[in-house]
Amino acid sequence: MRVMFLGDVVGRSGRRIVVERLPGLIVDLALDFVVVNGENAAGGFGITEEIARDLIDAGADAITLGNHAFDQREALVFIERQPKLLRPVNYPAGTPGRGAGLYMARNGARVLVVNVMGRIYMDPLDDPFAAMEREIAACPLGEQADAVIVDVHAEATSEKQAMGHLLDGRASLVVGTHTHVPTADHQILPHGTAFQSDVGMCGDYDGVIGMDKDEPLHRFTTKIGRARFEPANGEATLCGVVVDVDEVSGLATTIEPIRLGGRLAPAMPRF
């Protein structure tokens, strides 16, 4: 089976390229399952119900979030009725929504998607490693799940790499999100899990991690904030990875980056 993971959708330009390009990519690349990180989709901060619906209508089978999960207050309510929307699984008990979901892929496979958030330079949530051990034990690859996809929303590369190695051989794909800059370390780990430290963002790269560059530059040079951050709204780059998963073992056989549009050098899977 073939899965695609798209990095953090940032603002209007990020939404536009995903909504415009995803339906065609599903056909052209014969994608069985698509995960999109949508935590910056609403003006750079969180997600609304309408935006979530737009991404799902475009072909997202699951939407993951992160530290901005509840920046849009309506998410506290609609996340309960939208099973395809996931917030980090290691939020405290009683937090609205869910951190993991088992979904049916287009080829009939059962896909477990888990969203987990790191703690280094991030909010001090529950232990992400213990949380992942619980989720994997509850729905093991090759038993209750035919594929397992994990979004590690974290600041530190070391924490994301450690999670990849912890889950190596027990997940199909472990990817990092949050930093909005794609890393060049896409690989298949020794025991068969596809991994990339950060898949980047779907947004305008002519800015500062997806935001219009003027306010970040002002803050860096004067140490004074004068306005709120606003998403950069030039042409966006669609950025993520495409992974082939063995239908017997549930482990990865290939991982390739995908980058389309905008300022970054294009990359298409060589399948």
Backbone as CSV, one residue per row, in Angstrom:
resi,resn,N_x,N_y,N_z,CA_x,CA_y,CA_z,C_x,C_y,C_z
1,MET,0.848,-1.186,0.000,0.000,0.000,0.000,0.883,1.235,0.000
2,ARG,0.317,2.340,-0.426,1.080,3.586,-0.538,0.408,4.677,0.292
3,VAL,1.209,5.328,1.140,0.683,6.381,2.005,1.470,7.666,1.780
4,MET,0.817,8.775,2.037,1.475,10.076,1.964,1.204,10.842,3.244
5,PHE,2.235,11.521,3.730,2.097,12.407,4.887,2.524,13.796,4.452
6,LEU,1.659,14.795,4.679,1.962,16.181,4.349,2.198,16.974,5.621
7,GLY,3.273,17.794,5.611,3.640,18.580,6.777,2.677,19.705,7.064
8,ASP,2.931,20.400,8.165,2.047,21.429,8.707,1.510,22.376,7.623
9,VAL,0.206,22.417,7.483,-0.441,23.353,6.559,-0.494,24.715,7.244
10,VAL,0.112,25.724,6.599,0.215,27.050,7.216,-0.593,28.069,6.419
11,GLY,-1.659,28.558,7.010,-2.423,29.664,6.447,-3.122,29.362,5.138
12,ARG,-3.581,30.440,4.515,-4.389,30.318,3.302,-3.603,29.707,2.142
13,SER,-2.356,30.123,1.972,-1.584,29.607,0.843,-1.316,28.116,1.004
14,GLY,-1.063,27.672,2.229,-0.875,26.249,2.460,-2.143,25.457,2.206
15,ARG,-3.265,25.982,2.660,-4.544,25.304,2.405,-4.821,25.221,0.916
16,ARG,-4.527,26.302,0.225,-4.846,26.350,-1.203,-4.103,25.264,-1.977
17,ILE,-2.801,25.122,-1.728,-2.061,24.142,-2.526,-2.468,22.717,-2.179
18,VAL,-2.806,22.461,-0.919,-3.243,21.115,-0.551,-4.591,20.795,-1.190
19,VAL,-5.527,21.713,-1.082,-6.860,21.477,-1.641,-6.801,21.351,-3.165
20,GLU,-5.928,22.126,-3.800,-5.837,22.081,-5.260,-5.099,20.849,-5.769
21,ARG,-4.046,20.428,-5.069,-3.179,19.383,-5.612,-3.464,17.984,-5.076
22,LEU,-4.013,17.886,-3.876,-4.169,16.565,-3.271,-5.062,15.620,-4.066
23,PRO,-6.227,16.050,-4.562,-7.060,15.092,-5.304,-6.334,14.463,-6.493
24,GLY,-5.579,15.266,-7.234,-4.832,14.735,-8.365,-3.705,13.817,-7.947
25,LEU,-3.037,14.147,-6.844,-1.944,13.300,-6.364,-2.450,11.936,-5.922
26,ILE,-3.631,11.898,-5.323,-4.201,10.613,-4.907,-4.354,9.690,-6.107
27,VAL,-4.780,10.257,-7.230,-4.951,9.464,-8.455,-3.603,9.153,-9.091
28,ASP,-2.779,10.185,-9.289,-1.521,10.015,-10.027,-0.533,9.099,-9.310
29,LEU,-0.505,9.165,-7.983,0.436,8.349,-7.213,-0.201,7.085,-6.640
30,ALA,-1.478,6.873,-6.956,-2.210,5.696,-6.459,-2.103,5.584,-4.942
31,LEU,-2.434,6.677,-4.268,-2.316,6.728,-2.814,-3.480,6.003,-2.147
32,ASP,-3.163,5.175,-1.175,-4.190,4.463,-0.422,-4.614,5.197,0.840
33,PHE,-3.720,6.059,1.363,-4.030,6.730,2.624,-3.203,8.004,2.714
34,VAL,-3.845,9.087,3.205,-3.190,10.396,3.299,-3.408,10.977,4.689
35,VAL,-2.317,11.416,5.314,-2.379,12.134,6.586,-1.844,13.541,6.364
36,VAL,-2.541,14.527,6.903,-2.140,15.931,6.786,-2.052,16.525,8.186
37,ASN,-0.947,17.211,8.490,-0.899,17.965,9.742,-1.542,19.323,9.487
38,GLY,-2.610,19.634,10.233,-3.378,20.851,9.983,-3.327,21.871,11.090
39,GLU,-2.317,21.815,11.957,-2.389,22.621,13.175,-2.102,24.107,12.986
40,ASN,-1.616,24.495,11.810,-1.403,25.920,11.527,-2.295,26.410,10.396
41,ALA,-3.344,25.654,10.100,-4.130,25.924,8.899,-4.981,27.184,8.999
42,ALA,-5.409,27.559,10.201,-6.287,28.725,10.387,-5.453,29.946,10.760
43,GLY,-5.012,30.672,9.760,-4.223,31.873,10.016,-2.928,31.603,10.746
44,GLY,-2.418,30.392,10.636,-1.181,30.009,11.296,-1.361,29.436,12.683
45,PHE,-2.584,29.488,13.210,-2.803,29.092,14.601,-4.050,28.226,14.729
46,GLY,-3.871,26.920,14.743,-4.982,26.014,14.952,-5.754,25.699,13.680
47,ILE,-6.954,25.163,13.870,-7.786,24.726,12.758,-9.248,24.965,13.113
48,THR,-10.045,25.280,12.104,-11.485,25.437,12.281,-12.204,24.230,11.694
49,GLU,-13.472,24.103,12.031,-14.239,22.977,11.506,-14.364,23.061,9.989
50,GLU,-14.557,24.257,9.467,-14.674,24.417,8.017,-13.387,24.014,7.312
51,ILE,-12.250,24.419,7.858,-10.971,24.067,7.241,-10.738,22.564,7.318
52,ALA,-11.052,21.968,8.451,-10.914,20.515,8.570,-11.756,19.808,7.517
53,ARG,-12.962,20.292,7.310,-13.840,19.686,6.311,-13.256,19.844,4.908
54,ASP,-12.684,21.005,4.620,-12.075,21.228,3.304,-10.924,20.256,3.054
55,LEU,-10.086,20.040,4.054,-8.957,19.125,3.895,-9.436,17.687,3.722
56,ILE,-10.453,17.305,4.466,-11.006,15.955,4.336,-11.654,15.781,2.970
57,ASP,-12.396,16.781,2.523,-13.029,16.705,1.205,-11.991,16.602,0.092
58,ALA,-10.808,17.192,0.306,-9.741,17.129,-0.695,-9.061,15.770,-0.721
59,GLY,-9.253,14.968,0.339,-8.688,13.627,0.342,-7.912,13.229,1.569
60,ALA,-7.821,14.101,2.578,-7.131,13.728,3.815,-7.938,12.668,4.557
61,ASP,-7.296,11.559,4.886,-7.963,10.495,5.633,-7.836,10.692,7.132
62,ALA,-6.840,11.468,7.552,-6.675,11.837,8.959,-5.932,13.163,9.010
63,ILE,-6.259,13.980,10.010,-5.602,15.275,10.218,-5.010,15.271,11.614
64,THR,-3.707,15.503,11.691,-3.041,15.589,12.987,-2.835,17.052,13.374
65,LEU,-2.587,17.273,14.652,-2.428,18.628,15.174,-1.132,18.718,15.974
66,GLY,-1.095,19.592,16.995,0.115,19.784,17.783,-0.128,20.791,18.878
67,ASN,0.861,21.644,19.130,0.753,22.592,20.245,-0.269,23.693,20.000
68,HIS,-0.696,23.884,18.745,-1.736,24.872,18.439,-3.117,24.226,18.285
69,ALA,-3.270,23.008,18.764,-4.502,22.249,18.535,-5.759,23.018,18.902
70,PHE,-5.711,23.765,20.006,-6.921,24.420,20.505,-6.820,25.941,20.469
71,ASP,-5.959,26.478,19.601,-5.883,27.936,19.459,-7.206,28.514,18.968
72,GLN,-7.890,27.793,18.090,-9.240,28.178,17.680,-10.199,27.506,18.660
73,ARG,-10.867,28.297,19.468,-11.623,27.724,20.583,-12.717,26.765,20.135
74,GLU,-13.209,26.940,18.912,-14.251,26.031,18.433,-13.745,24.591,18.351
75,ALA,-12.419,24.421,18.262,-11.863,23.068,18.179,-12.154,22.256,19.431
76,LEU,-12.320,22.923,20.560,-12.645,22.213,21.797,-13.966,21.461,21.687
77,VAL,-14.835,21.938,20.796,-16.150,21.325,20.629,-16.174,20.395,19.425
78,PHE,-15.758,20.897,18.261,-15.966,20.086,17.059,-15.000,18.910,16.968
79,ILE,-13.884,18.948,17.697,-12.967,17.802,17.655,-13.635,16.539,18.184
80,GLU,-14.638,16.707,19.038,-15.336,15.544,19.590,-16.210,14.848,18.547
81,ARG,-16.662,15.589,17.547,-17.542,14.983,16.552,-16.846,14.738,15.214
82,GLN,-15.535,14.993,15.153,-14.794,14.764,13.915,-13.741,13.679,14.166
83,PRO,-14.064,12.430,13.874,-13.152,11.327,14.192,-11.851,11.342,13.405
84,LYS,-11.812,12.075,12.304,-10.582,12.120,11.509,-9.584,13.165,12.009
85,LEU,-9.954,13.901,13.036,-9.091,14.947,13.583,-8.459,14.451,14.880
86,LEU,-7.125,14.487,14.939,-6.390,13.985,16.099,-5.569,15.091,16.742
87,ARG,-5.605,15.157,18.078,-4.702,16.039,18.821,-3.664,15.140,19.509
88,PRO,-2.574,15.694,20.030,-1.553,14.842,20.637,-2.113,13.915,21.714
89,VAL,-1.707,12.661,21.641,-2.234,11.629,22.528,-1.785,11.823,23.971
90,ASN,-0.700,12.578,24.168,-0.183,12.751,25.529,-0.656,14.028,26.205
91,TYR,-1.737,14.645,25.695,-2.428,15.662,26.486,-2.984,14.996,27.748
92,PRO,-3.222,15.768,28.803,-3.729,15.176,30.049,-5.081,14.489,29.861
93,ALA,-5.355,13.535,30.713,-6.655,12.855,30.695,-7.774,13.879,30.815
94,GLY,-8.817,13.699,30.025,-9.949,14.615,30.039,-9.905,15.670,28.965
95,THR,-8.775,15.788,28.243,-8.690,16.744,27.138,-9.652,16.324,26.033
96,PRO,-10.403,17.262,25.452,-11.320,16.891,24.369,-10.595,16.215,23.206
97,GLY,-11.320,15.360,22.521,-10.787,14.714,21.336,-10.043,13.434,21.643
98,ARG,-9.292,12.987,20.643,-8.564,11.726,20.732,-7.178,11.907,20.119
99,GLY,-6.250,11.072,20.545,-4.887,11.168,20.039,-4.513,10.078,19.066
100,ALA,-5.406,9.128,18.856,-5.143,8.026,17.936,-6.450,7.580,17.312
101,GLY,-6.349,7.067,16.099,-7.535,6.561,15.419,-7.167,5.427,14.487
102,LEU,-8.073,4.475,14.342,-7.902,3.362,13.417,-8.840,3.589,12.243
103,TYR,-8.264,3.671,11.036,-9.024,4.064,9.852,-8.895,2.999,8.762
104,MET,-9.832,3.040,7.834,-9.807,2.134,6.697,-9.201,2.850,5.491
105,ALA,-8.166,2.271,4.914,-7.535,2.836,3.724,-8.344,2.482,2.482
106,ARG,-7.995,3.105,1.367,-8.717,2.862,0.117,-8.574,1.417,-0.352
107,ASN,-7.483,0.763,0.027,-7.287,-0.633,-0.367,-7.858,-1.616,0.652
108,GLY,-8.550,-1.101,1.667,-9.157,-1.946,2.682,-8.289,-2.222,3.889
109,ALA,-7.060,-1.714,3.902,-6.158,-1.939,5.031,-6.584,-1.110,6.240
110,ARG,-6.251,-1.606,7.429,-6.518,-0.893,8.677,-5.276,-0.084,9.045
111,VAL,-5.454,1.224,9.175,-4.324,2.116,9.421,-4.502,2.805,10.773
112,LEU,-3.563,2.570,11.675,-3.538,3.281,12.950,-2.718,4.551,12.780
113,VAL,-3.307,5.692,13.128,-2.600,6.973,13.111,-2.538,7.488,14.542
114,VAL,-1.333,7.863,14.973,-1.137,8.394,16.320,-0.430,9.736,16.219
115,ASN,-0.921,10.714,16.958,-0.334,12.052,17.051,0.236,12.199,18.461
116,VAL,1.528,12.505,18.571,2.153,12.648,19.882,3.028,13.891,19.870
117,MET,3.165,14.562,21.003,3.924,15.808,21.073,5.130,15.657,21.990
118,GLY,6.257,16.193,21.532,7.470,16.169,22.330,7.408,17.155,23.489
119,ARG,8.416,17.055,24.371,8.432,17.912,25.563,9.659,18.818,25.635
120,ILE,10.664,18.612,24.788,11.852,19.463,24.827,11.521,20.794,24.152
121,TYR,11.635,21.892,24.889,11.279,23.242,24.419,9.806,23.346,24.021
122,MET,8.973,22.473,24.559,7.542,22.460,24.266,6.781,22.440,25.586
123,ASP,5.446,22.477,25.492,4.628,22.374,26.697,4.904,21.050,27.413
124,PRO,4.932,21.049,28.740,5.253,19.828,29.498,4.069,18.869,29.586
125,LEU,3.780,18.204,28.495,2.696,17.222,28.484,3.168,15.916,29.122
126,ASP,2.293,14.917,29.106,2.663,13.606,29.630,3.797,13.011,28.792
127,ASP,4.479,12.033,29.346,5.626,11.396,28.698,5.237,10.849,27.318
128,PRO,5.808,11.389,26.224,5.418,10.921,24.893,5.854,9.489,24.613
129,PHE,6.966,9.069,25.191,7.462,7.717,24.934,6.578,6.672,25.612
130,ALA,6.186,6.933,26.838,5.266,6.023,27.525,3.907,6.000,26.830
131,ALA,3.463,7.165,26.363,2.180,7.233,25.657,2.213,6.394,24.387
132,MET,3.321,6.462,23.643,3.420,5.680,22.414,3.487,4.188,22.713
133,GLU,4.170,3.810,23.775,4.209,2.389,24.140,2.795,1.868,24.400
134,ARG,1.976,2.666,25.062,0.597,2.246,25.339,-0.202,2.102,24.052
135,GLU,-0.073,3.061,23.144,-0.859,3.017,21.909,-0.450,1.844,21.028
136,ILE,0.852,1.610,20.921,1.331,0.509,20.087,0.924,-0.836,20.687
137,ALA,0.959,-0.940,22.009,0.546,-2.187,22.662,-0.943,-2.452,22.479
138,ALA,-1.739,-1.387,22.427,-3.189,-1.537,22.299,-3.617,-1.917,20.889
139,CYS,-2.790,-1.577,19.896,-3.157,-1.847,18.496,-1.893,-2.189,17.711
140,PRO,-1.342,-3.383,17.917,-0.039,-3.712,17.338,-0.070,-3.861,15.818
141,LEU,1.040,-3.469,15.209,1.228,-3.668,13.778,1.245,-5.161,13.476
142,GLY,0.481,-5.549,12.452,0.413,-6.953,12.079,-0.673,-7.728,12.792
143,GLU,-1.305,-7.092,13.761,-2.419,-7.734,14.458,-3.695,-6.916,14.237
144,GLN,-3.909,-5.886,15.055,-5.091,-5.038,14.858,-4.897,-4.000,13.749
145,ALA,-3.649,-3.716,13.379,-3.371,-2.694,12.365,-2.496,-3.265,11.257
146,ASP,-2.835,-2.918,10.017,-2.019,-3.315,8.868,-0.917,-2.300,8.578
147,ALA,-1.081,-1.090,9.074,-0.063,-0.042,8.953,-0.208,0.885,10.148
148,VAL,0.913,1.460,10.582,0.917,2.400,11.703,1.691,3.641,11.288
149,ILE,1.046,4.802,11.413,1.657,6.086,11.059,1.680,6.958,12.303
150,VAL,2.854,7.512,12.616,3.019,8.317,13.825,3.538,9.699,13.457
151,ASP,2.836,10.735,13.912,3.262,12.129,13.774,3.828,12.572,15.117
152,VAL,5.147,12.839,15.136,5.812,13.318,16.349,5.970,14.828,16.221
153,HIS,5.093,15.557,16.871,5.105,17.017,16.777,6.054,17.536,17.849
154,ALA,7.267,17.904,17.445,8.294,18.208,18.434,9.304,19.197,17.879
155,GLU,9.945,19.907,18.797,10.957,20.900,18.449,12.323,20.263,18.230
156,ALA,12.715,19.359,19.117,14.078,18.823,19.115,14.218,17.641,18.165
157,THR,15.194,17.735,17.260,15.486,16.633,16.355,15.841,15.375,17.132
158,SER,16.585,15.530,18.225,16.995,14.363,19.013,15.790,13.599,19.544
159,GLU,14.771,14.323,19.996,13.584,13.669,20.538,12.828,12.924,19.443
160,LYS,12.755,13.527,18.264,12.068,12.878,17.153,12.834,11.645,16.679
161,GLN,14.160,11.757,16.588,14.948,10.595,16.182,14.840,9.469,17.204
162,ALA,14.861,9.820,18.483,14.729,8.799,19.526,13.400,8.066,19.407
163,MET,12.327,8.808,19.109,11.024,8.171,18.948,11.033,7.233,17.749
164,GLY,11.688,7.648,16.674,11.790,6.776,15.516,12.449,5.451,15.853
165,HIS,13.539,5.518,16.601,14.243,4.286,16.967,13.447,3.456,17.971
166,LEU,12.735,4.113,18.880,11.892,3.375,19.821,10.847,2.544,19.088
167,LEU,10.299,3.106,18.022,9.201,2.459,17.302,9.666,1.671,16.088
168,ASP,10.966,1.638,15.824,11.483,0.938,14.652,11.078,-0.537,14.683
169,GLY,10.434,-0.962,13.611,9.936,-2.324,13.515,8.528,-2.505,14.036
170,ARG,7.984,-1.447,14.666,6.623,-1.519,15.213,5.695,-0.485,14.588
171,ALA,6.222,0.334,13.696,5.430,1.329,12.970,5.867,1.322,11.514
172,SER,4.952,1.690,10.646,5.278,1.782,9.225,6.017,3.069,8.906
173,LEU,5.580,4.164,9.535,6.132,5.488,9.259,6.107,6.321,10.525
174,VAL,7.245,6.919,10.860,7.343,7.888,11.947,7.923,9.160,11.357
175,VAL,7.165,10.254,11.442,7.642,11.526,10.894,7.562,12.607,11.956
176,GLY,8.475,13.563,11.843,8.426,14.729,12.696,7.728,15.877,12.001
177,THR,7.021,16.674,12.804,6.429,17.924,12.329,6.782,19.018,13.329
178,HIS,6.355,20.239,13.043,6.439,21.400,13.932,7.461,22.442,13.501
179,THR,8.652,22.043,13.008,9.676,23.055,12.733,9.510,23.715,11.367
180,HIS,8.684,23.117,10.494,8.308,23.713,9.207,9.422,23.723,8.172
181,VAL,10.549,23.092,8.451,11.658,23.031,7.496,11.987,21.561,7.237
182,PRO,11.903,21.096,5.979,12.138,19.674,5.718,13.598,19.290,5.921
183,THR,13.810,18.192,6.615,15.157,17.675,6.804,15.512,16.710,5.673
184,ALA,16.801,16.426,5.539,17.288,15.601,4.429,17.621,14.186,4.883
185,ASP,16.960,13.712,5.932,17.319,12.411,6.497,16.250,11.347,6.297
186,HIS,15.429,11.465,5.253,14.427,10.424,5.023,15.144,9.092,4.775
187,GLN,14.675,8.057,5.450,15.368,6.768,5.425,14.442,5.688,5.946
188,ILE,14.849,4.443,5.726,14.201,3.308,6.371,15.139,2.825,7.465
189,LEU,14.667,2.842,8.686,15.475,2.458,9.839,15.779,0.954,9.805
190,PRO,16.742,0.491,10.605,17.211,-0.896,10.499,16.138,-1.972,10.579
191,HIS,15.065,-1.720,11.310,14.032,-2.746,11.464,12.794,-2.486,10.608
192,GLY,12.894,-1.538,9.653,11.850,-1.420,8.648,10.881,-0.272,8.765
193,THR,11.112,0.657,9.683,10.231,1.817,9.824,10.765,2.984,9.006
194,ALA,9.924,3.574,8.162,10.303,4.782,7.424,10.311,5.960,8.383
195,PHE,11.293,6.858,8.185,11.475,7.952,9.142,11.998,9.199,8.442
196,GLN,11.535,10.364,8.913,12.136,11.651,8.571,11.966,12.569,9.770
197,SER,13.050,13.274,10.152,13.007,14.108,11.359,11.968,15.208,11.269
198,ASP,11.840,15.834,10.105,10.762,16.809,9.900,10.413,16.858,8.429
199,VAL,9.120,16.756,8.139,8.672,16.728,6.747,8.413,18.117,6.185
200,GLY,8.671,19.169,6.973,8.468,20.521,6.472,7.023,20.959,6.581
201,MET,6.694,21.986,5.819,5.333,22.538,5.877,4.755,22.651,4.478
202,CYS,3.456,22.747,4.412,2.761,23.158,3.197,2.438,24.633,3.394
203,GLY,3.278,25.489,2.844,3.136,26.921,3.057,4.140,27.685,2.227
204,ASP,4.175,28.990,2.428,5.047,29.893,1.678,6.419,29.930,2.347
205,TYR,7.445,29.449,1.643,8.801,29.417,2.194,9.530,30.746,2.042
206,ASP,8.900,31.746,1.439,9.485,33.090,1.391,9.021,33.854,2.624
207,GLY,9.408,33.347,3.775,9.001,33.927,5.047,9.839,33.310,6.144
208,VAL,9.376,33.401,7.364,10.062,32.797,8.509,9.158,31.708,9.070
209,ILE,9.508,30.475,8.806,8.714,29.271,9.110,7.225,29.467,8.809
210,GLY,6.967,30.021,7.642,5.601,30.164,7.163,4.938,31.478,7.478
211,MET,5.585,32.318,8.274,5.011,33.608,8.629,5.619,34.730,7.783
212,ASP,4.811,35.758,7.536,5.327,36.942,6.861,6.590,37.406,7.579
213,LYS,7.637,37.714,6.825,8.958,37.917,7.428,9.107,39.228,8.191
214,ASP,8.247,40.219,7.966,8.464,41.545,8.557,8.437,41.522,10.080
215,GLU,7.428,40.916,10.666,7.333,40.927,12.129,8.439,40.101,12.795
216,PRO,8.755,38.893,12.309,9.891,38.182,12.901,11.196,38.956,12.808
217,LEU,11.455,39.600,11.667,12.683,40.386,11.533,12.705,41.543,12.523
218,HIS,11.554,42.194,12.691,11.483,43.307,13.642,11.764,42.820,15.060
219,ARG,11.211,41.686,15.419,11.418,41.172,16.777,12.865,40.726,16.991
220,PHE,13.463,40.113,15.977,14.850,39.673,16.125,15.818,40.853,16.217
221,THR,15.521,41.922,15.502,16.470,43.042,15.460,16.232,44.084,16.539
222,THR,15.022,44.165,17.087,14.731,45.181,18.107,14.356,44.587,19.456
223,LYS,14.041,43.291,19.483,13.558,42.612,20.686,12.206,43.156,21.153
224,ILE,11.484,43.803,20.235,10.181,44.386,20.555,9.152,43.864,19.556
225,GLY,8.045,43.353,20.052,6.959,42.960,19.183,6.045,44.133,18.901
226,ARG,5.619,44.256,17.664,4.728,45.367,17.317,3.406,44.894,16.724
227,ALA,3.314,43.632,16.334,2.091,43.105,15.720,2.080,41.596,15.901
228,ARG,0.935,40.991,15.629,0.852,39.530,15.694,1.468,38.938,14.433
229,PHE,1.915,37.714,14.542,2.429,37.014,13.374,1.281,36.718,12.406
230,GLU,1.543,36.920,11.125,0.581,36.607,10.076,1.238,35.668,9.073
231,PRO,0.496,34.696,8.541,1.093,33.790,7.563,1.553,34.523,6.308
232,ALA,2.667,34.079,5.756,3.081,34.547,4.433,2.104,33.966,3.417
233,ASN,1.699,34.775,2.458,0.644,34.336,1.547,1.063,34.333,0.090
234,GLY,2.382,34.144,-0.150,2.831,33.921,-1.515,2.576,32.476,-1.931
235,GLU,3.116,32.108,-3.082,2.910,30.749,-3.582,3.506,29.733,-2.610
236,ALA,2.740,28.747,-2.264,3.163,27.753,-1.279,3.856,26.573,-1.940
237,THR,4.613,25.853,-1.131,5.170,24.559,-1.513,4.421,23.469,-0.753
238,LEU,3.940,22.475,-1.478,3.386,21.280,-0.854,4.557,20.380,-0.492
239,CYS,4.643,19.980,0.768,5.846,19.306,1.250,5.480,18.116,2.130
240,GLY,6.089,16.970,1.866,5.819,15.790,2.671,6.628,14.602,2.208
241,VAL,6.128,13.408,2.506,6.776,12.168,2.086,5.727,11.192,1.574
242,VAL,6.176,10.312,0.685,5.350,9.218,0.188,6.077,7.919,0.516
243,VAL,5.345,6.967,1.064,5.948,5.730,1.562,5.181,4.529,1.022
244,ASP,5.921,3.553,0.527,5.324,2.267,0.187,5.457,1.331,1.382
245,VAL,4.361,0.674,1.723,4.300,-0.207,2.889,3.991,-1.623,2.423
246,ASP,4.782,-2.576,2.874,4.548,-3.974,2.540,3.225,-4.435,3.150
247,GLU,2.376,-5.036,2.341,1.040,-5.387,2.813,1.029,-6.604,3.728
248,VAL,2.141,-7.330,3.798,2.229,-8.482,4.697,2.812,-8.081,6.049
249,SER,3.976,-7.427,6.021,4.660,-7.069,7.271,4.185,-5.757,7.867
250,GLY,3.655,-4.863,7.024,3.283,-3.531,7.485,4.462,-2.590,7.626
251,LEU,5.640,-3.017,7.203,6.834,-2.179,7.285,7.105,-1.512,5.942
252,ALA,7.936,-0.493,5.967,8.177,0.315,4.778,9.169,-0.358,3.835
253,THR,8.944,-0.168,2.552,9.901,-0.624,1.542,10.590,0.540,0.853
254,THR,9.920,1.686,0.766,10.534,2.894,0.196,9.968,4.121,0.894
255,ILE,10.776,5.175,0.938,10.308,6.491,1.385,10.928,7.531,0.468
256,GLU,10.094,8.417,-0.051,10.554,9.455,-0.973,9.934,10.789,-0.570
257,PRO,10.700,11.884,-0.663,10.120,13.206,-0.401,9.246,13.661,-1.553
258,ILE,8.296,14.525,-1.248,7.506,15.181,-2.280,7.474,16.667,-1.980
259,ARG,7.840,17.472,-2.989,7.793,18.932,-2.885,7.276,19.469,-4.212
260,LEU,6.211,20.240,-4.157,5.595,20.775,-5.370,5.260,22.244,-5.181
261,GLY,5.616,23.076,-6.170,5.231,24.476,-6.154,6.122,25.327,-5.276
262,GLY,5.924,26.631,-5.386,6.617,27.557,-4.505,8.109,27.632,-4.742
263,ARG,8.867,27.919,-3.691,10.273,28.267,-3.805,11.234,27.088,-3.671
264,LEU,10.829,26.017,-3.046,11.752,24.902,-2.847,11.947,24.105,-4.131
265,ALA,13.124,23.496,-4.242,13.391,22.643,-5.397,12.374,21.509,-5.436
266,PRO,11.791,21.246,-6.598,10.758,20.209,-6.673,11.340,18.815,-6.457
267,ALA,10.513,17.946,-5.917,10.878,16.537,-5.746,9.620,15.704,-5.881
268,MET,9.706,14.677,-6.703,8.586,13.750,-6.869,9.066,12.330,-6.620
269,PRO,8.243,11.507,-6.003,8.634,10.114,-5.770,8.989,9.416,-7.075
270,ARG,10.020,8.574,-7.020,10.489,7.858,-8.211,9.949,6.431,-8.220
271,PHE,8.643,6.326,-8.146,8.033,5.000,-8.135,7.757,4.562,-9.568
